[in-house]
Amino acid sequence: MSQRITIDPVTRIEGHLRIDCEIENGVVSKAWASGTMWRGMEEIVKNRDPRDAWMIVQRICGVCTTTHAISSVRAAESALNIDVPVNAQYIRNIILAAHTTHDHIVHFYQLSALDWVDITSALKADPAKASAMLDGVSSWHLNSAQEFTKVQNKIKDLVASGQLGIFANGYWGHPAMQLPPEVNLIAVAHYLQALECQRDANRVVALLGGKSPHIQNLAVGGVANPINLDSIGTLNLERLMYIKSFIDKLSDFVEQVYKVDTAVIAAYYPEWLERGKGAVNYLSAPEFPTDGKNGSFLFPGGYITNADLSTYRPITSHSDEFLIKGIQESAKHAWYKDEAPQAPWEGTTIPAYDGWSDDGKYSWVKSPTFYGKTVEVGPLANMLCKLAAGRESTQTKLNEIIALYQKLTGKTLEMAQLHSTLGPYHRAYRSLL
């Protein structure tokens, strides 16, 4: 007889998610992922000035706000066939890069690290030994025994208070936790340091975008940042160097901390390099435009099928017909009137809630496909497309993670292992690129 488990809400995400699964003989036999909140952004912006849409739609999320804003303003520019000044593209790119780096750091440390790290185990650690473990691996200035002792004392005070706050309800002491006490202490220290680095990333976004989250500086056709290198009240050289100081700090953290920590997790949880294989079809749109027509990009786009890089098909622009014609959304299992797969601009989001049904509708989230196939998007897809496109900088960064993993374990990290639960953690390298 099967057992049904419901997790509602799923925490450490942005949004409202419920997971149901049936277990038979210790194996998940059926599963349902349900978005339990109707957003209705398409309905909200109807009959509004399209120049205002970007300001509204970024409110769909409190984390990935900037991507929605920039995607929306680009859609308006595409519809109106408007070129964007190159300096405006650069400002948008800096905002988007800082925002993306912030998101990657948040994902690893605040949203997923506690699945691998045992907070209470850090109380048993030897701070001096923890510091010594990082010799020759990282030159981060906060990896000293003194710093780790401070963090350990913070944990002791927190446990003694009986109020664990954000560290409550963890799986502390679970046998699946495999990190030794010293590595747990290192991870907790870096978890706390990541909070400060997130603030630096948000400073870059806010200095250029006006605020973070929910930037204010976009305009259809460009940005609202006046540029005058000699004027105090505009985006001048002094302000640009101030922004660069935060970018340099972020780069140092990613190189000396984030990158190393992802390799350490993989070293102690090698079985998770074999688990979690997903769709293995990968789609990535080009990003970080370098001209006014969105025809040249720092990050190439493309499509890869069945994890085979030789099948790579380039996607050269946001108006690439291969990209546009391939995307469809199905509401077969979502509470909307239209059910058949449709292009995003053809479908509707008129709610039609009629209760939960295992075999029918159970979510407010539509199911997107690319030419009828389920695909993975995001950092892993982006990296694989860059590799397939022959980007030397991407291959160099991948070689670095392979070398670091080998240094920690004495084993070789295989390309096939990227298609796993831990594979997308390479986003640390995407942050450096």
C-alpha positions in Angstrom: 0.0 0.0 0.0 1.4 3.4 -1.0 1.9 6.3 1.4 1.0 9.8 0.5 3.1 12.7 1.8 2.2 16.4 1.4 4.6 19.2 1.9 2.8 22.5 2.0 4.2 25.1 1.9 7.6 24.3 0.5 9.9 26.8 2.2 13.2 28.5 1.1 11.7 29.5 -2.2 10.0 32.7 -3.5 6.3 31.9 -4.0 3.7 29.4 -2.9 4.6 25.8 -3.7 3.1 22.5 -2.6 4.5 19.0 -3.2 2.5 15.8 -3.0 4.1 12.4 -3.6 3.1 8.8 -3.2 5.7 6.4 -1.8 5.8 2.7 -2.6 8.5 0.5 -1.0 10.6 3.5 -0.2 10.5 4.9 -3.8 8.5 7.9 -5.1 5.9 6.4 -7.5 3.9 9.6 -8.3 4.4 13.3 -7.6 2.6 16.6 -8.1 4.1 20.1 -7.9 1.5 22.7 -7.3 1.8 26.5 -7.5 -0.9 27.5 -5.0 -1.2 31.2 -5.8 -2.8 32.9 -8.8 -0.5 35.8 -9.9 -2.5 37.1 -12.9 0.1 39.5 -14.1 -1.2 39.3 -17.7 -4.6 40.3 -16.6 -3.3 43.2 -14.4 -1.4 44.9 -17.3 -4.3 44.7 -19.7 -5.5 48.1 -21.1 -2.5 49.8 -19.5 0.2 51.8 -21.2 2.8 49.2 -22.3 5.6 51.7 -21.2 4.4 51.1 -17.6 4.3 47.3 -17.8 7.9 46.7 -16.7 7.2 48.6 -13.4 4.2 46.3 -12.6 5.3 42.9 -13.7 8.6 42.9 -11.7 6.3 42.7 -8.6 5.6 39.1 -9.4 8.6 38.2 -7.2 10.7 39.7 -4.4 13.9 38.0 -5.5 14.1 37.8 -9.3 12.5 41.2 -9.8 15.1 42.7 -12.2 14.8 40.0 -14.8 11.1 40.5 -15.1 11.5 44.3 -15.4 14.2 44.0 -18.1 12.3 41.3 -20.0 9.2 43.4 -20.0 10.9 46.6 -21.2 12.6 44.6 -24.0 9.3 43.2 -25.1 7.9 46.8 -25.5 11.0 47.8 -27.4 10.8 44.8 -29.7 7.1 45.6 -30.4 8.0 49.2 -31.2 11.2 48.3 -33.1 13.2 50.7 -30.9 17.0 50.6 -30.7 18.6 51.1 -27.3 21.7 53.3 -26.7 24.8 51.1 -26.0 25.5 53.0 -22.8 21.9 52.1 -21.6 22.6 48.5 -22.5 25.8 48.6 -20.4 23.9 50.0 -17.4 21.2 47.4 -17.7 23.9 44.7 -18.0 25.7 45.8 -14.9 22.3 45.8 -13.0 21.4 42.4 -14.3 24.9 40.9 -13.6 24.9 42.1 -10.0 21.3 40.9 -9.6 22.2 37.5 -11.0 25.2 37.2 -8.8 23.1 38.1 -5.8 20.5 35.4 -6.8 23.2 32.7 -7.2 24.7 33.5 -3.8 21.2 33.4 -2.2 20.4 30.1 -3.9 23.5 28.3 -2.7 23.9 29.7 0.9 20.4 30.8 2.1 18.2 28.5 0.1 20.0 25.2 -0.3 23.2 25.0 1.9 21.2 23.9 5.0 20.3 20.7 3.1 23.9 19.8 3.4 25.2 21.6 6.5 24.6 20.5 10.1 24.6 23.7 12.2 24.9 22.1 15.6 27.8 19.9 14.5 29.8 23.1 14.1 29.9 23.3 17.9 32.2 20.3 18.0 34.7 21.8 15.5 38.3 22.9 16.1 38.5 26.4 14.6 42.2 26.1 14.0 41.8 22.8 12.2 39.0 24.4 10.1 41.3 27.3 9.1 44.1 24.9 8.2 41.8 22.8 5.9 41.5 25.8 3.6 45.3 26.4 3.3 46.2 26.2 -0.4 42.5 26.2 -1.4 41.3 29.7 -0.6 43.0 33.0 0.4 39.8 34.5 1.8 40.8 36.9 4.5 38.0 35.7 6.9 39.1 32.1 6.9 41.2 32.6 10.1 40.9 30.5 13.3 39.9 33.7 15.1 37.0 34.4 12.7 35.8 30.8 13.0 36.0 31.0 16.8 33.8 34.1 16.7 31.2 32.3 14.5 31.3 29.2 16.8 30.6 31.4 19.8 27.7 32.9 18.0 26.2 29.5 17.4 26.8 28.6 21.1 25.0 31.7 22.2 22.1 31.0 19.8 21.7 27.4 21.0 21.9 28.5 24.6 19.1 31.0 24.1 16.7 28.3 23.1 15.6 30.5 20.1 17.3 29.2 17.0 15.5 31.6 14.7 16.3 30.9 11.0 18.1 27.8 12.1 15.1 26.2 13.8 13.4 23.0 12.4 16.6 21.8 10.7 17.6 18.1 10.2 20.4 18.5 12.7 22.1 15.3 13.6 20.5 13.4 10.7 22.7 10.5 9.5 22.4 11.8 5.9 24.5 14.8 6.9 28.0 13.9 5.9 30.1 17.0 6.6 32.7 16.8 9.4 32.4 19.4 12.2 35.1 21.7 10.8 33.5 21.9 7.4 30.1 22.6 9.0 31.8 25.5 10.9 33.3 26.8 7.7 29.9 26.6 5.9 28.1 28.4 8.7 30.7 31.2 8.7 30.4 31.6 4.9 26.6 31.5 5.2 26.8 34.5 7.5 29.4 36.3 5.3 27.2 35.7 2.2 24.6 37.9 3.8 27.0 40.9 3.6 28.0 40.0 0.1 24.3 40.0 -1.0 24.1 43.5 0.4 27.0 44.6 -1.8 25.3 43.1 -4.8 22.1 44.9 -4.0 24.0 48.1 -3.5 25.2 47.9 -7.2 21.6 47.3 -8.3 20.3 50.2 -6.1 23.0 52.7 -7.1 22.1 52.2 -10.8 18.5 51.1 -10.5 17.3 53.5 -7.8 16.3 50.8 -5.3 16.4 47.1 -4.8 14.3 45.1 -5.0 12.1 46.6 -7.8 14.4 48.9 -9.8 13.1 52.3 -10.9 15.4 53.5 -13.7 14.2 51.7 -16.8 12.4 53.3 -19.7 11.2 52.0 -23.0 14.2 52.9 -25.2 16.9 53.0 -22.5 17.4 54.0 -18.9 16.7 57.1 -16.9 20.3 57.5 -15.7 21.9 60.8 -16.7 25.6 60.3 -17.5 28.1 63.1 -17.1 31.5 62.2 -15.9 32.1 65.7 -14.5 28.8 66.3 -12.7 28.1 65.5 -9.1 24.4 64.8 -9.5 24.7 62.3 -12.3 26.4 59.0 -13.1 29.9 60.2 -13.0 33.4 58.6 -12.8 33.4 58.8 -9.0 30.1 56.9 -8.8 31.2 54.3 -11.3 34.4 53.6 -9.3 32.3 53.3 -6.1 30.1 50.7 -7.9 33.3 48.9 -9.1 34.5 48.6 -5.5 31.4 46.5 -4.7 31.8 44.5 -7.9 35.4 43.7 -6.9 34.3 42.6 -3.4 31.7 40.3 -5.0 34.3 38.8 -7.4 36.6 38.1 -4.5 33.9 36.3 -2.5 32.8 34.2 -5.5 36.4 33.2 -6.4 37.7 32.5 -2.9 34.5 31.3 -1.0 31.5 30.5 -3.1 33.4 28.5 -5.8 35.4 26.6 -3.1 32.3 25.8 -1.1 30.4 24.3 -4.0 33.4 22.0 -4.7 33.6 21.0 -1.0 29.9 20.0 -1.0 30.4 17.9 -4.1 33.4 16.3 -2.5 31.5 15.2 0.6 28.3 14.2 -1.2 29.5 12.4 -4.4 26.3 10.4 -4.6 24.4 13.5 -5.5 26.5 13.9 -8.6 24.7 10.8 -9.8 21.2 11.7 -8.7 18.7 14.3 -9.8 19.1 14.0 -13.5 16.4 16.1 -15.2 15.1 16.7 -18.7 18.6 16.8 -20.3 17.2 19.1 -23.0 18.7 22.5 -22.4 17.5 25.9 -23.6 19.3 29.2 -23.1 18.5 32.6 -24.5 21.4 35.0 -25.3 22.1 37.6 -22.7 24.0 40.8 -21.9 23.6 42.6 -25.2 26.5 44.7 -26.5 24.8 46.7 -29.3 21.6 48.7 -29.6 19.7 46.2 -31.6 20.1 43.1 -29.3 22.0 41.4 -32.1 25.3 40.8 -30.2 25.7 39.3 -26.8 28.3 38.4 -24.2 26.5 35.1 -23.4 25.4 33.0 -26.4 22.1 31.3 -26.5 21.2 27.9 -27.9 19.4 24.6 -27.6 20.8 21.2 -26.8 18.9 17.9 -26.9 19.5 14.8 -24.8 22.6 16.2 -23.1 24.6 15.9 -26.4 26.6 19.1 -27.1 27.0 18.1 -30.7 23.2 18.8 -31.2 23.8 22.4 -30.2 21.7 24.9 -32.3 22.6 28.6 -31.8 19.9 31.1 -30.8 21.4 34.4 -32.0 18.9 36.9 -30.7 15.7 37.4 -28.7 13.7 37.7 -31.9 15.2 34.4 -33.3 12.3 32.6 -35.0 13.5 29.2 -33.8 13.2 30.5 -30.2 9.9 32.3 -30.6 8.1 29.5 -32.5 9.2 26.8 -30.2 7.7 28.0 -26.9 4.3 26.9 -25.8 2.4 26.8 -22.5 -0.2 24.1 -21.5 -2.9 24.6 -19.0 -4.1 21.0 -19.0 -3.2 20.6 -15.3 -3.6 24.3 -14.4 -6.8 26.2 -13.3 -7.3 28.2 -16.5 -9.9 28.1 -19.2 -7.6 27.4 -22.1 -6.0 23.9 -22.0 -4.4 23.2 -25.3 -0.7 24.2 -25.7 -0.4 27.7 -27.0 2.2 30.3 -27.6 2.5 32.7 -24.7 1.0 35.6 -26.6 -2.0 33.5 -27.7 -3.0 31.9 -24.4 -5.0 33.5 -21.7 -4.8 33.4 -17.9 -8.5 33.6 -17.1 -8.8 31.7 -13.8 -11.1 28.6 -13.7 -10.6 27.0 -10.3 -12.6 23.8 -9.8 -10.8 22.1 -7.0 -7.8 19.8 -6.7 -7.7 16.7 -8.9 -4.9 14.1 -9.1 -5.6 13.4 -12.8 -6.9 16.8 -13.7 -6.0 20.3 -12.6 -3.9 20.9 -9.4 -1.9 24.1 -10.0 -1.9 27.7 -10.9 1.3 27.2 -12.9 1.2 26.4 -16.6 3.5 23.8 -18.2 5.9 25.3 -20.8 7.5 23.2 -23.5 10.0 23.8 -26.4 8.8 22.2 -29.6 6.8 19.8 -27.4 9.7 18.8 -25.2 10.4 19.5 -21.5 13.6 21.5 -21.2 15.9 22.8 -18.5 16.8 26.5 -18.5 19.0 28.5 -16.1 22.7 28.3 -15.2 23.5 24.8 -16.3 21.8 25.2 -19.7 23.6 28.5 -20.1 27.0 27.0 -19.3 26.5 24.0 -21.6 25.4 26.3 -24.5 28.5 28.4 -24.0 30.7 25.3 -24.0 29.0 24.0 -27.2 29.5 27.5 -28.8 33.2 27.2 -28.1 33.6 29.9 -25.5 37.2 29.5 -24.2 36.4 31.5 -21.0 33.7 29.0 -20.0 35.9 26.0 -20.7 38.7 27.6 -18.6 36.3 28.1 -15.6 35.0 24.5 -16.0 38.6 23.3 -16.0 39.1 25.2 -12.7 36.2 23.4 -11.0 37.4 20.0 -12.3 40.9 20.7 -11.0 39.6 21.9 -7.6 37.3 18.8 -7.3 40.3 16.6 -8.1 42.5 18.4 -5.5 39.8 17.8 -2.8 38.9 14.2 -3.7 41.6 12.7 -6.0 38.8 11.9 -8.4 37.9 13.3 -11.8 34.6 15.2 -12.3 33.0 13.8 -15.4 30.8 15.9 -17.7 27.9 13.5 -17.3 27.9 14.3 -13.6 26.8 17.9 -14.3 23.4 16.5 -15.1 22.6 16.0 -11.5 21.4 17.7 -8.3 24.8 19.3 -7.7 25.5 20.1 -11.3 23.7 23.5 -11.3 25.9 24.6 -8.4 28.4 25.5 -11.1 26.5 28.8 -11.2 29.3 30.0 -9.0 31.5 30.0 -12.1 28.7 31.8 -14.1 28.9 34.5 -11.5 32.6 35.0 -12.3 32.0 35.1 -16.1 
